[in-house]
Amino acid sequence: MAAVAEMPAGARRPAAVRWAAGVGRFVWTLPQHVLILLLKAYRAVVSPLYGQVCRFFPSCSAYALEAVTVHGAVRGSYLAVRRLARCHPWNAGGIDPVPEGHRHWPEDRIPRIVVLNHPDRFWTDGAGPAGPRPNDTSN
């Protein structure tokens, strides 16, 4: 079995390898992006018809959108279904954040749904998104 040669520092992979990696990444993340598109469509079209009736914060659709964004299609869908199963008349509701996950985005490009669902971490006195607070040690 031949040993894989190390690439010298600063060298770029061949174009075919970069293209194949891009196609693989697209195929791997396609279900996640389809779910995000469907959830955003639901939040834009159906959710306004009902108003603020969810007994949880964030709302179930916002929870599902954040879960799929942070955790991916499979685990995010599982978390969303689990949350929907808890949404019934005998549950008092309350604050139920999405569990922390590993990030798929640069620190300076946090998805809007994550910022909106965590006002205590990202909003300061209603002034708007401000990033994590300086004294926040949760990260």
C-alpha positions, -999 to 999 in steps of 0.1 A, spaced: 0 0 0 15 33 -11 19 60 15 0 93 10 24 121 2 22 152 23 15 184 4 41 212 9 29 241 29 11 267 8 3 242 -20 -32 240 -34 -50 208 -42 -58 202 -78 -89 218 -92 -106 184 -97 -101 175 -60 -115 209 -49 -145 205 -72 -152 170 -59 -149 182 -23 -174 211 -31 -199 187 -47 -196 163 -17 -202 191 7 -232 203 -13 -247 168 -13 -240 163 24 -257 196 34 -286 195 9 -311 180 33 -302 206 60 -307 235 35 -340 221 22 -353 218 58 -341 254 66 -359 266 34 -391 248 44 -390 261 80 -384 297 68 -413 294 44 -435 281 73 -424 310 95 -431 336 67 -465 322 55 -482 300 80 -469 312 114 -482 348 110 -518 335 105 -518 320 140 -499 348 159 -480 342 191 -497 311 204 -467 290 213 -463 283 250 -425 281 247 -397 305 240 -384 303 214 -415 293 195 -415 258 181 -408 269 145 -379 291 157 -366 262 179 -368 239 149 -350 264 126 -322 269 151 -319 232 158 -315 223 121 -291 252 116 -269 243 146 -271 205 147 -278 196 111 -308 178 94 -309 145 114 -302 157 150 -320 190 144 -351 172 132 -349 149 162 -347 178 186 -376 196 168 -399 165 169 -390 160 206 -399 196 213 -433 193 194 -441 162 214 -438 184 246 -461 211 232 -495 201 245 -522 216 268 -509 199 299 -474 214 296 -469 248 312 -442 258 286 -415 283 294 -380 289 282 -366 259 263 -334 268 244 -318 245 218 -289 226 233 -255 240 225 -238 225 194 -206 227 176 -205 257 153 -205 255 115 -200 292 110 -173 318 117 -177 337 150 -184 370 132 -212 354 111 -236 338 137 -269 329 121 -297 354 127 -320 328 142 -294 320 169 -291 357 178 -329 361 179 -334 330 201 -308 340 227 -315 377 235 -297 373 269 -264 365 251 -265 386 220 -287 417 226 -278 445 250 -306 467 264 -326 464 232 -299 482 212 -295 453 187 -271 425 181 -239 431 199 -222 397 199 -214 378 231 -211 400 261 -175 407 273 -180 390 307 -198 360 292 -177 329 301 -201 303 286 -181 300 254 
